[in-house]
Amino acid sequence: MKCAGGFTLIEMLVVILVVAIVGGLGVRFLTQPAESYVAQTRRAQLIDSAEMAMRRMQRDIRQALPNSLRVAGSGRYLELLHTVDGGRYRAESGGPGSDILDFSVADSSFDVLGSLRAVPAVGSGIVIYNLTASGSSGNAYLPLADNLIPLAAGSTVDHLNLDLSANPTFRYSRPSPFQRFFVVDGPVTYACNAGQLNRYSGYTRSATQPVTSTALGGRALVTDFVGSCDFSYTPGVSQRAGLVTLRMTLTDAGESVTLLHQVHVVNAP
């Protein structure tokens, strides 16, 4: 008489234990590469977002009116006056019909030496010899600046009309040594707040740098996931250009990347 074959309880428990161990190791070997891939992808996305934000800021900084950069809010707010064009004004007569810019009187028009890329928008600021972002003279941020006047209608790429209607006695306080003028479309602020980097524009120039969203204009999101940022500006001197330092940390699901970028600023007005 034969005995029926089978497994003992101990053998079954051993098999279950071995299968559990092998399964656990298998899951670990499968999940670790997947988690590593997800983490690497997240870091790459954060780096791409940070680099994109830095490139956009760099573009605006290099288009800033000379000597118009300023930083406030513990390094979280960077403001500049954004230029869209510029050229040289006529300072000496070029013959009959030429229109020089006279600094001794309230002059409402002048010829452009060469041509602008396009006719500036009416109301754009025409700035000459901006020297500071905080002083009482040569400061284009001031509501009644002595070096900025709006552009009037009827201008061309070769000839600019100035709008003196709000200030009939206006005259530029000082000429540019290089006969330069700049066309400014308004102030721009980059602000780090509430985990985002935002670009604000379309608001009014102010002697005091605004550091609240209610005082700023239209908002455009540059990037989110901002853990921290720190902007600083070292003004230039005759021996070297100014230097803007941008440091930003982006964080997402425990992954963090920090980028440091420096931009040289030519401040010759």
C-alpha positions in Angstrom: 0.0 0.0 0.0 1.5 3.4 -1.2 1.4 6.6 0.9 0.0 9.7 -0.8 2.8 12.3 -1.7 2.6 16.0 -0.6 4.2 18.9 1.2 4.6 19.3 4.8 3.6 22.5 6.5 7.2 23.4 7.2 8.1 22.9 3.5 5.2 25.2 2.4 6.3 27.9 4.8 9.9 27.7 3.6 8.7 28.0 0.0 6.5 31.0 0.8 9.4 32.6 2.7 11.8 32.1 -0.2 9.3 33.4 -2.8 8.7 36.5 -0.6 12.4 37.2 -0.3 13.0 36.7 -4.0 9.9 38.8 -4.9 11.1 41.6 -2.5 14.5 41.7 -4.1 12.9 41.7 -7.5 10.7 44.6 -6.7 13.6 46.5 -5.3 15.7 45.9 -8.4 12.8 47.1 -10.6 11.7 50.1 -8.6 15.2 51.6 -7.9 16.0 52.3 -11.6 12.4 53.6 -12.1 12.7 56.0 -9.1 16.2 57.1 -10.3 14.8 57.8 -13.7 11.9 59.9 -12.3 14.3 61.8 -10.0 16.7 62.5 -12.9 13.9 63.7 -15.1 12.6 66.0 -12.3 16.0 67.5 -11.8 16.4 68.0 -15.6 13.1 69.8 -15.7 14.0 72.0 -12.8 17.4 72.9 -14.5 15.6 73.7 -17.8 13.1 75.9 -16.0 15.8 77.7 -14.0 18.0 78.2 -17.1 15.0 79.5 -19.1 14.2 82.0 -16.4 17.9 83.1 -16.2 18.0 83.6 -20.0 14.9 85.7 -20.0 16.2 87.9 -17.1 19.5 88.2 -18.9 17.8 89.4 -22.1 15.9 92.2 -20.2 19.0 93.2 -18.1 21.0 93.7 -21.3 18.2 95.9 -22.7 18.0 98.0 -19.5 18.5 101.7 -19.6 22.0 102.4 -18.3 22.1 103.0 -14.5 18.5 102.0 -14.0 18.9 98.6 -12.3 17.9 98.5 -8.6 17.3 95.7 -6.1 15.0 95.6 -3.1 13.0 93.3 -0.9 16.0 91.4 0.6 17.2 90.6 -2.9 13.9 89.2 -4.2 12.9 92.2 -6.4 14.9 93.3 -9.4 13.7 96.4 -11.3 14.9 98.1 -14.5 13.8 100.5 -17.2 13.3 98.6 -20.4 14.6 100.1 -23.6 13.2 99.2 -27.0 15.6 101.3 -29.2 18.1 104.1 -29.1 20.3 106.2 -31.2 22.2 109.5 -31.4 20.6 113.0 -31.6 21.8 115.8 -33.8 23.9 118.2 -31.8 25.3 120.3 -34.6 23.7 121.8 -37.7 23.9 119.6 -40.8 22.7 122.3 -43.1 19.4 123.9 -44.0 16.4 122.1 -42.5 18.4 120.1 -39.9 17.0 120.1 -36.4 19.4 120.0 -33.5 18.5 119.2 -29.9 19.0 122.4 -28.0 19.7 122.0 -24.3 19.4 125.6 -23.5 15.7 126.0 -24.2 12.5 123.9 -24.2 13.2 122.1 -27.5 10.3 119.9 -28.8 12.0 117.9 -31.6 15.4 116.8 -33.0 16.8 114.8 -35.8 18.1 111.2 -35.4 21.6 110.6 -36.7 21.0 107.4 -38.8 17.6 105.8 -38.3 15.7 103.9 -35.6 14.6 100.4 -36.3 10.9 101.5 -36.2 8.8 104.5 -35.2 8.5 104.3 -31.4 5.1 104.2 -29.8 3.6 107.5 -28.8 4.2 108.0 -25.1 7.4 106.1 -25.0 10.0 107.9 -22.8 13.0 109.5 -24.6 15.9 109.5 -22.1 19.2 111.3 -22.3 22.1 110.7 -19.9 20.6 108.7 -17.1 23.0 108.7 -14.2 21.3 107.1 -11.3 18.3 105.0 -10.1 18.0 106.9 -6.8 19.1 110.5 -7.1 17.1 113.7 -7.5 18.7 114.5 -10.9 19.6 112.4 -13.9 17.1 109.7 -12.6 14.5 108.6 -15.1 12.5 106.8 -12.4 11.2 110.2 -11.1 7.7 111.1 -12.1 9.0 114.5 -13.3 12.4 113.4 -14.3 14.8 116.0 -15.8 16.1 113.6 -18.4 13.0 111.9 -19.7 10.1 113.3 -21.8 7.3 111.4 -23.6 7.3 111.0 -27.4 4.7 112.9 -29.3 2.7 111.9 -32.4 4.1 112.6 -35.8 7.6 111.2 -35.2 9.5 109.2 -37.7 12.5 106.9 -37.6 14.7 110.0 -38.6 13.0 112.7 -36.5 11.4 112.6 -33.0 8.8 115.0 -31.6 8.7 115.5 -27.9 5.5 115.9 -25.9 5.9 119.0 -23.8 2.2 119.5 -23.1 2.5 118.5 -19.4 5.7 120.4 -18.9 6.1 123.3 -21.4 9.4 124.5 -19.9 11.1 121.1 -19.9 14.6 120.9 -21.2 17.1 118.1 -20.7 19.3 118.8 -17.7 22.6 117.7 -19.4 23.8 116.5 -22.8 25.2 113.1 -23.4 29.0 113.1 -24.1 28.3 110.6 -27.0 25.0 112.2 -28.1 23.1 109.1 -27.1 19.4 108.8 -26.4 17.3 105.8 -25.4 13.7 104.9 -26.0 12.1 103.4 -22.9 8.7 101.6 -22.9 8.4 101.4 -19.1 9.7 99.7 -15.9 10.0 96.0 -15.5 10.3 94.0 -12.2 11.3 90.4 -11.6 9.9 89.3 -8.3 10.2 86.1 -6.3 7.1 85.5 -4.2 4.8 82.7 -3.2 7.0 80.1 -4.8 7.1 81.8 -8.2 9.3 84.0 -10.3 7.0 86.6 -12.0 7.7 89.4 -14.5 5.7 92.6 -13.9 5.3 95.4 -16.5 2.9 98.1 -17.5 3.0 100.1 -14.2 4.1 103.7 -13.5 7.6 104.7 -12.8 8.3 105.6 -9.1 11.1 107.1 -7.2 10.7 104.3 -4.7 11.1 100.8 -5.9 7.8 98.9 -5.5 8.0 95.6 -3.6 4.4 94.4 -3.5 2.2 92.9 -6.2 -0.5 95.5 -5.7 2.0 98.2 -6.7 3.2 96.4 -9.8 1.5 96.0 -13.1 0.5 93.0 -15.3 2.0 89.7 -14.2 3.6 87.1 -16.4 4.7 83.8 -14.8 8.3 83.0 -15.6 8.7 79.8 -13.6 7.3 78.2 -10.5 8.7 75.7 -7.9 10.9 78.6 -6.6 12.3 77.7 -3.3 14.5 80.8 -2.9 16.2 83.5 -5.0 18.7 86.2 -4.4 19.4 89.1 -6.8 22.3 91.6 -6.3 23.7 94.4 -8.3 27.2 96.0 -8.2 27.2 99.3 -10.1 29.9 99.8 -12.7 32.7 102.3 -12.4 35.0 103.8 -15.1 37.3 100.8 -15.0 34.6 98.1 -15.3 31.0 97.3 -16.2 28.3 96.7 -13.6 27.5 93.2 -12.5 24.2 91.6 -11.8 24.3 88.3 -9.9 21.2 86.0 -10.1 20.9 83.0 -7.7 17.8 80.9 -7.7 16.9 77.5 -6.2 14.0 75.5 -7.6 12.5 72.6 -5.5 10.0 69.9 -6.4 9.2 66.7 -4.5 12.4 66.8 -2.5 14.6 67.5 -5.5 16.4 70.9 -5.6 18.7 72.6 -8.1 20.5 75.9 -7.6 21.8 78.0 -10.4 24.1 81.0 -10.2 24.3 83.4 -13.2 26.1 86.7 -13.6 25.4 89.4 -16.2 27.8 92.2 -17.1 26.0 95.5 -17.6 27.4 98.4 -19.7 26.3 101.6 -17.9 27.7 104.2 -20.3 24.7 106.6 -20.7 
